[in-house]
Structures are given as C-alpha cells and as structure tokens.
Amino acid sequence: MKTIISWTVIVAAAVTSVGCFTYERRTPVVVTTTAPAPIVREETVTVLPSGYRTRTYRGTTYYYTRDRVYTTRSTGGYVVVPSPW
C-alpha cells in the first residue's frame, strides 16, 4: 500500500479600514493507493516429489518438502498452497 500526503493551501484576503491581511490554512489531503493482487496461477502436480513428509493441521492433511506445501485437489492430484503453520 502506498500513501501519498500532500497539502492544499487556501489563501484568503480581506480588506479592512486599517489595511489588508492574508492568512493561509493548510489541510492535509491523503491519497491511498493499493496495487492489484498479483495473478497467481495454481500449480498442480500429479505425483509428489520424493522425500515428502505428511502433516495434519486443523483436520487437513498436508504434504510438504523443504520449500513447498501441497494438499490434495478435489479433481485429483496435488496443489501447492501457502504454509498454514
């Protein structure tokens, strides 16, 4: 998320019998932008890599290696998921 803060300056003048005066008031303007979520392509495999381990977490069975976590896919195979632990 990126936040940009800029200032809006309002200048007003009034003339009185004594002379002229000016003042300025600054009001913050906050603009917040968010980048769109990256497009994530679901990575699926039909066979788990050798050396995988199994772990059940909150009732779901996960298969993991050193750098990836998989779970079963309803249509068959395995899908890479973010680590739930």
Phi and psi in degrees as a GROMACS rama.xvg file:
@    title "Ramachandran Plot"
@    xaxis  label "Phi"
@    yaxis  label "Psi"
@TYPE xy
-119.015  128.379  LYS-2
-116.401  128.587  THR-3
-116.188  126.703  ILE-4
-115.39  125.715  ILE-5
-128.425  168.533  SER-6
-116.331  135.234  TRP-7
-100.419  128.448  THR-8
-106.93  126.039  VAL-9
-113.029  122.279  ILE-10
-115.129  129.152  VAL-11
-127.956  149.255  ALA-12
-132.268  146.277  ALA-13
-140.346  141.794  ALA-14
-106.478  128.549  VAL-15
-118.4  -179.743  THR-16
-69.3984  -19.7096  SER-17
-84.5449  -31.6103  VAL-18
160.081  -149.486  GLY-19
-120.429  139.98  CYS-20
-135.353  156.347  PHE-21
-133.036  155.537  THR-22
-144.94  162.456  TYR-23
-135.783  143.368  GLU-24
-125.912  129.285  ARG-25
-103.293  130.801  ARG-26
-122.625  131.281  THR-27
-72.7231  140.859  PRO-28
-118.221  117.823  VAL-29
-108.2  124.649  VAL-30
-118.817  121.291  VAL-31
-114.126  127.181  THR-32
-120.817  147.585  THR-33
-125.026  139.094  THR-34
-75.9709  146.247  ALA-35
-64.9477  150.012  PRO-36
-63.6855  140.379  ALA-37
-65.4056  147.082  PRO-38
-74.5588  121.075  ILE-39
-108.617  121.415  VAL-40
-91.3932  127.304  ARG-41
-68.9074  122.347  GLU-42
-95.857  121.405  GLU-43
-121.281  152.325  THR-44
-134.645  154.221  VAL-45
-94.1321  -26.2587  THR-46
-128.926  135.025  VAL-47
-73.4012  148.454  LEU-48
-66.5162  155.432  PRO-49
-66.977  146.925  SER-50
85.0377  10.2775  GLY-51
-70.0021  159.084  TYR-52
-122.382  160.816  ARG-53
-114.037  139.594  THR-54
-145.112  132.163  ARG-55
-100.215  125.625  THR-56
-132.237  119.101  TYR-57
51.9111  41.963  ARG-58
84.8376  -1.54759  GLY-59
-112.747  136.288  THR-60
-88.8668  128.77  THR-61
-118.361  147.804  TYR-62
-117.361  131.022  TYR-63
-139.627  153.212  TYR-64
-118.215  -165.659  THR-65
-63.397  -36.0634  ARG-66
-124.368  1.18572  ASP-67
-137.21  150.358  ARG-68
-124.031  133.948  VAL-69
-122.346  156.809  TYR-70
-140.731  163.449  THR-71
-72.4399  150.081  THR-72
-104.914  142.778  ARG-73
-63.6615  -27.5266  SER-74
-94.2434  6.79692  THR-75
107.942  151.794  GLY-76
86.1133  -164.921  GLY-77
-132.524  148.451  TYR-78
-122.161  141.139  VAL-79
-76.3583  130.546  VAL-80
-130.149  159.221  VAL-81
-65.4618  148.705  PRO-82
-64.8386  123.653  SER-83
-82.7551  -9.35438  PRO-84
